[in-house]
Amino acid sequence: MGMVKTDSSKLTFPGHLGTDLAPRRMDIVKFLMICMVLLTVVSIFHVWSRFRLIELNLQIGESSRQLKELEQEQKRLKLEAESLKTPARIEIIAKRDLGMIVPQEQQVILVK
């Protein structure tokens, strides 16, 4: 068997492969960088929106709790107002604090 001798200095690549490969790599790198930036922006927006959603849910819960407390306070105040308007209480205050008495029959004048 014979030995085959090759001279590596004579091997050359076609010119269009060497010059065409570098711009393609740069285009791919630019495309990947743009994709990374977009992915980062979308990820940050997603995290921010989730954080904002949680924050708003907490505010809604706090507002609901305050609303229930205020409704209970309103019911209590309505009940107190009704109890303060009773005729028996008004009569006691009129007699005790203001010194008023029930008028006699001769003190009443009917106006027509």
Secondary structure, 3 states (H helix, E strand, C coil): CCCCCCCHHHCCCCHHHHHHHHHHHHHHHHHHHHHHHHHHHHHHHHHHHHHHHHHHHHHHHHHHHHHHHHHHHHHHHHHHHHHHCCHHHHHHHHHHCCCCCCCCHHHCCCCC
